[in-house]
Amino acid sequence: MEDDVLQKILILGASGLVGKALIEEIKDVCDLYGTYFSSSVTNLPKDKHFKLDVHEVSKLKELIHFINPDAIVSCLRGDFDRQLEFHKELASELENSKSRVYYFSTANVFDGDYSRHHSETDEPFAESEYGKFKINCENALKEKLNHRAVIIRIPAIWGKNSPRMNSIKESIENNQIIDVYRDLECNNLLDTQLAKQLRFIIENQLTGTFHLGAVDMMAHGEFFEKIVNAISPGKSILKFNSLSETGNTLYWGLTSNRNDIPDFLQSTNQDIISCLLSQ
Ligand SMILES: NC(=O)c1ccc[n+]([C@@H]2O[C@H](COP(=O)([O-])OP(=O)(O)OC[C@H]3O[C@@H](n4cnc5c(N)ncnc54)[C@H](OP(=O)(O)O)[C@@H]3O)[C@@H](O)[C@H]2O)c1
């Protein structure tokens, strides 16, 4: 970070899983602002916390003029077409500024090719509408902002209090079946670890595309199995399915061929599980 001047950062989607983890990680070292949509639960002071719908492009522009942020982190959800339009407008608004955008994308940009895991240098190829939409957002930002658009692709994000973890606990309590895949190899990431990695990227002004995720891969079903067995040994609520029609293993991991995120910020899938299960 530059000398003693705190970077001003606007988090779009500050009330979500990723946004909240990021606030916890950088609230003492940055001048933080954030937006929410339906639930204003964040750790931001009221005067730095704004309601914003992806439909409200003019409000986004007002916020940018008011805050004049050094960086904007986009961790939004919402209607795909609206979000794409929103990010196009965001890129136009910042085109002649020095602000950077950190855009959260997804492993789904590769869901059209399960033949191997994918690194940052692979060309995205999506089959799902979600994956295609994320590729379009990535491109819209890069087209206008070039190296000031930093793309952060992430796998499934877990946290002690995340929707995924809460849903497993609820299913255990209510004896509800959880569908899992035995033939899908992928990685995962903790919300807190992701926040530390993004902090490192921001503080060191790293640019380009990043694949963040556990350094190893695990079968989708095995990841769930380890969690369920630890919370409720002997409970049989997992239904193991096959995703592949050919019997081949499907590979959906995000690998990285960058070496600028240090080892102490990396984790394995087992580290993630241990952390989720710790008190
Ligand atoms: N979580 C994952 O496993 C995962 C995996 C891959 C990629 N991603 C990507 O990472 C980003 C963050 O994910 P997340 O899990 O933190 O999402 P999340 O928990 O669902 O949070 C989404 C944020 O967007 C806001 N939002 C929802 N609808 C909106 C709308 N119509 N207009 C404006 N804001 C709206 C939410 O506000 P309220 O909560 O106030 O309604 C919240 O602040 C997303 O772009 C997602 O696609 C996430």
The ligand as an SDF file (V2000), in Angstrom:
LIG
                    3D

 48 52  0  0  0  0  0  0  0  0999 V2000
  -19.8320  -18.6900   -3.2550 N   0  0  0  0  0  0  0  0  0  0  0  0
  -19.2960  -19.4820   -4.1740 C   0  0  0  0  0  0  0  0  0  0  0  0
  -19.1420  -20.6910   -3.9730 O   0  0  0  0  0  0  0  0  0  0  0  0
  -18.8400  -18.8990   -5.4860 C   0  0  0  0  0  0  0  0  0  0  0  0
  -18.1860  -19.7420   -6.3960 C   0  0  0  0  0  0  0  0  0  0  0  0
  -17.7550  -19.2180   -7.6070 C   0  0  0  0  0  0  0  0  0  0  0  0
  -17.9720  -17.8740   -7.8990 C   0  0  0  0  0  0  0  0  0  0  0  0
  -18.6410  -17.0980   -7.0020 N   0  0  0  0  0  0  0  0  0  0  0  0
  -18.8660  -15.6840   -7.3520 C   0  0  0  0  0  0  0  0  0  0  0  0
  -18.3530  -14.8770   -6.3150 O   0  0  0  0  0  0  0  0  0  0  0  0
  -19.1830  -13.7390   -6.1280 C   0  0  0  0  0  0  0  0  0  0  0  0
  -19.5750  -13.6410   -4.6690 C   0  0  0  0  0  0  0  0  0  0  0  0
  -20.2830  -14.8260   -4.2880 O   0  0  0  0  0  0  0  0  0  0  0  0
  -20.9730  -14.9530   -2.8530 P   0  0  0  0  0  0  0  0  0  0  0  0
  -21.0930  -16.3990   -2.5710 O   0  0  0  0  0  0  0  0  0  0  0  0
  -20.3110  -14.0490   -1.8800 O   0  0  0  0  0  0  0  0  0  0  0  0
  -22.4350  -14.4060   -3.1870 O   0  0  0  0  0  0  0  0  0  0  0  0
  -23.6090  -14.0890   -2.1460 P   0  0  0  0  0  0  0  0  0  0  0  0
  -23.2540  -14.5330   -0.7930 O   0  0  0  0  0  0  0  0  0  0  0  0
  -24.8770  -14.5690   -2.7650 O   0  0  0  0  0  0  0  0  0  0  0  0
  -23.6120  -12.4860   -2.1380 O   0  0  0  0  0  0  0  0  0  0  0  0
  -23.9990  -11.7770   -3.2900 C   0  0  0  0  0  0  0  0  0  0  0  0
  -23.9910  -10.3020   -3.0230 C   0  0  0  0  0  0  0  0  0  0  0  0
  -24.6630   -9.6690   -4.1220 O   0  0  0  0  0  0  0  0  0  0  0  0
  -25.7800   -8.9300   -3.6230 C   0  0  0  0  0  0  0  0  0  0  0  0
  -26.8750   -9.0260   -4.5800 N   0  0  0  0  0  0  0  0  0  0  0  0
  -27.6980  -10.0830   -4.8060 C   0  0  0  0  0  0  0  0  0  0  0  0
  -28.6070   -9.7590   -5.7580 N   0  0  0  0  0  0  0  0  0  0  0  0
  -28.3460   -8.4710   -6.1220 C   0  0  0  0  0  0  0  0  0  0  0  0
  -28.9400   -7.5660   -7.0310 C   0  0  0  0  0  0  0  0  0  0  0  0
  -30.0090   -7.8940   -7.7800 N   0  0  0  0  0  0  0  0  0  0  0  0
  -28.4270   -6.3120   -7.1300 N   0  0  0  0  0  0  0  0  0  0  0  0
  -27.3500   -5.9430   -6.3900 C   0  0  0  0  0  0  0  0  0  0  0  0
  -26.7470   -6.7630   -5.4980 N   0  0  0  0  0  0  0  0  0  0  0  0
  -27.2430   -8.0140   -5.3720 C   0  0  0  0  0  0  0  0  0  0  0  0
  -26.1290   -9.5700   -2.2940 C   0  0  0  0  0  0  0  0  0  0  0  0
  -26.8240   -8.6280   -1.4910 O   0  0  0  0  0  0  0  0  0  0  0  0
  -27.8290   -9.1030   -0.3070 P   0  0  0  0  0  0  0  0  0  0  0  0
  -27.1630  -10.2540    0.3960 O   0  0  0  0  0  0  0  0  0  0  0  0
  -27.9140   -7.8710    0.5460 O   0  0  0  0  0  0  0  0  0  0  0  0
  -29.1150   -9.4700   -0.9430 O   0  0  0  0  0  0  0  0  0  0  0  0
  -24.7470   -9.8930   -1.7600 C   0  0  0  0  0  0  0  0  0  0  0  0
  -24.1490   -8.7260   -1.2210 O   0  0  0  0  0  0  0  0  0  0  0  0
  -20.3620  -13.8970   -7.0800 C   0  0  0  0  0  0  0  0  0  0  0  0
  -20.1360  -13.1090   -8.2110 O   0  0  0  0  0  0  0  0  0  0  0  0
  -20.3480  -15.3610   -7.4540 C   0  0  0  0  0  0  0  0  0  0  0  0
  -20.8150  -15.5780   -8.7570 O   0  0  0  0  0  0  0  0  0  0  0  0
  -19.0520  -17.5640   -5.8110 C   0  0  0  0  0  0  0  0  0  0  0  0
  1  2  1  0
  2  3  2  0
  2  4  1  0
  4  5  1  0
  4 48  2  0
  5  6  2  0
  6  7  1  0
  7  8  2  0
  8  9  1  0
  8 48  1  0
  9 10  1  0
  9 46  1  0
 10 11  1  0
 11 12  1  0
 11 44  1  0
 12 13  1  0
 13 14  1  0
 14 15  2  0
 14 16  1  0
 14 17  1  0
 17 18  1  0
 18 19  2  0
 18 20  1  0
 18 21  1  0
 21 22  1  0
 22 23  1  0
 23 24  1  0
 23 42  1  0
 24 25  1  0
 25 26  1  0
 25 36  1  0
 26 27  1  0
 26 35  1  0
 27 28  2  0
 28 29  1  0
 29 30  1  0
 29 35  2  0
 30 31  1  0
 30 32  2  0
 32 33  1  0
 33 34  2  0
 34 35  1  0
 36 37  1  0
 36 42  1  0
 37 38  1  0
 38 39  2  0
 38 40  1  0
 38 41  1  0
 42 43  1  0
 44 45  1  0
 44 46  1  0
 46 47  1  0
M  CHG  2   8   1  16  -1
M  END
$$$$
